Amino acid sequence: QVQLVESGGGLVQAGGSLRLSCAASGSFFKINAMGWYRQAPGKQRELVATFTSGDMTNYADSVKGRFTISRDNAKNTVYLQMNILKPEDTAVYYCNAEIGAMRRNYWGQGTQVTVSS
């Protein structure tokens, strides 16, 4: 069983910063891809930033230049540094990982990020 545990969400004023963390635990051999998605009220879940299976990074256009994804492979942890936050960044942020040869997809429980204007 694989678990993704997120932390670091909260309330911040516009222009501020937050750092999210997601740690993968359980029994697995290899994380193929890992990253962050978000879902705002009334909207579909969307990609924010990910490490792809080819070790490339992929960012949503709306966060380029403001958000940075990084990882610690030894800890099976991925981070999302979010700077210059805007009210439109308000959403529940979900960690996602594709794991193993079967390419199974896992989601974290989500962490709320609220940016006040």
Backbone torsions as a table, in degrees:
resi	resn	phi	psi	omega
1	GLN	NA	136.7	-179.7
2	VAL	-112.0	136.9	176.1
3	GLN	-125.0	140.4	173.1
4	LEU	-115.7	123.7	-177.5
5	VAL	-119.7	118.3	-179.1
6	GLU	-97.1	155.6	173.3
7	SER	-155.1	162.9	172.8
8	GLY	108.3	-3.4	178.2
9	GLY	-71.9	174.8	178.9
10	GLY	161.4	-166.2	-179.4
11	LEU	-106.7	131.5	-179.3
12	VAL	-145.0	152.1	176.6
13	GLN	-78.9	155.6	177.2
14	ALA	-55.9	137.4	-176.7
15	GLY	92.8	-10.9	-178.9
16	GLY	-84.1	-173.7	-175.7
17	SER	-132.8	152.0	171.3
18	LEU	-144.0	155.0	175.7
19	ARG	-127.1	122.1	177.5
20	LEU	-98.2	147.4	175.7
21	SER	-127.4	148.6	175.4
22	CYS	-141.6	120.3	179.9
23	ALA	-111.5	130.6	176.3
24	ALA	-96.3	133.8	178.0
25	SER	-136.6	162.8	179.8
26	GLY	121.7	-161.3	-175.8
27	SER	-103.8	106.8	176.6
28	PHE	-157.9	160.6	-178.0
29	PHE	-98.0	-42.6	-172.8
30	LYS	-148.3	135.0	170.7
31	ILE	-91.1	118.8	-178.1
32	ASN	-79.5	-42.9	-178.3
33	ALA	-150.8	151.2	-177.2
34	MET	-156.9	140.9	-179.6
35	GLY	-177.9	-159.7	-171.6
36	TRP	-126.2	139.6	171.4
37	TYR	-126.7	166.6	176.1
38	ARG	-144.4	156.6	178.2
39	GLN	-140.1	116.8	176.4
40	ALA	-90.6	158.5	-179.6
41	PRO	-56.1	129.1	177.8
42	GLY	77.6	5.0	-178.7
43	LYS	-121.7	163.0	177.3
44	GLN	-77.8	155.8	175.5
45	ARG	-67.5	136.4	-177.4
46	GLU	-132.2	154.1	177.1
47	LEU	-69.9	138.3	174.3
48	VAL	-106.9	-59.4	-179.3
49	ALA	-161.1	139.3	179.4
50	THR	-145.2	156.3	161.5
51	PHE	-93.9	125.7	-179.1
52	THR	-84.7	174.8	178.6
53	SER	-64.9	-18.9	176.2
54	GLY	-94.1	15.5	179.4
55	ASP	64.3	21.9	173.1
56	MET	-93.8	158.2	173.7
57	THR	-101.9	148.2	-178.7
58	ASN	-136.8	125.4	-177.8
59	TYR	-121.2	146.3	168.3
60	ALA	-67.0	144.7	-179.5
61	ASP	-57.7	-33.9	-175.2
62	SER	-68.8	-15.7	-177.2
63	VAL	-115.6	-5.0	-179.2
64	LYS	-58.8	134.6	-179.7
65	GLY	86.3	-12.2	179.8
66	ARG	-115.9	-35.2	-178.2
67	PHE	-108.6	146.6	176.9
68	THR	-134.9	127.0	175.8
69	ILE	-97.1	139.7	176.9
70	SER	-145.0	171.7	-177.5
71	ARG	-151.8	158.4	172.6
72	ASP	-123.5	101.0	-174.4
73	ASN	-63.9	-33.1	-179.3
74	ALA	-64.5	-28.1	-178.8
75	LYS	-103.5	2.3	-176.8
76	ASN	51.1	43.7	-174.0
77	THR	-126.2	139.5	174.6
78	VAL	-121.2	146.0	-177.1
79	TYR	-122.3	154.7	173.2
80	LEU	-132.8	107.3	174.8
81	GLN	-87.6	119.7	-176.7
82	MET	-114.9	114.9	179.6
83	ASN	-114.9	163.2	178.9
84	ILE	48.1	51.6	-177.2
85	LEU	-65.6	145.5	-179.6
86	LYS	-120.4	156.9	177.4
87	PRO	-55.3	-32.4	-180.0
88	GLU	-72.3	-6.5	173.2
89	ASP	-82.4	-6.6	179.1
90	THR	-61.1	124.8	-176.4
91	ALA	-177.9	170.5	165.6
92	VAL	-88.8	125.9	-178.2
93	TYR	-100.1	128.6	-177.2
94	TYR	-116.0	136.4	171.8
95	CYS	-86.4	141.6	179.5
96	ASN	-133.6	142.3	176.3
97	ALA	-141.8	139.4	171.1
98	GLU	-106.0	124.0	-168.7
99	ILE	-128.7	138.0	168.5
100	GLY	80.1	174.6	-179.2
101	ALA	-65.3	-26.3	178.3
102	MET	-80.6	-6.5	177.9
103	ARG	55.4	46.5	178.8
104	ARG	-76.9	143.8	-176.6
105	ASN	-102.9	133.9	179.3
106	TYR	-128.6	149.0	178.7
107	TRP	-125.3	146.0	170.0
108	GLY	-79.7	179.6	-176.8
109	GLN	-82.0	-14.0	179.6
110	GLY	95.2	146.8	176.0
111	THR	-135.0	133.9	-174.4
112	GLN	-80.4	131.4	170.8
113	VAL	-119.1	123.0	179.3
114	THR	-123.8	124.8	-179.9
115	VAL	-114.1	117.7	-179.4
116	SER	-91.8	148.9	-178.3
117	SER	-90.9	NA	NA
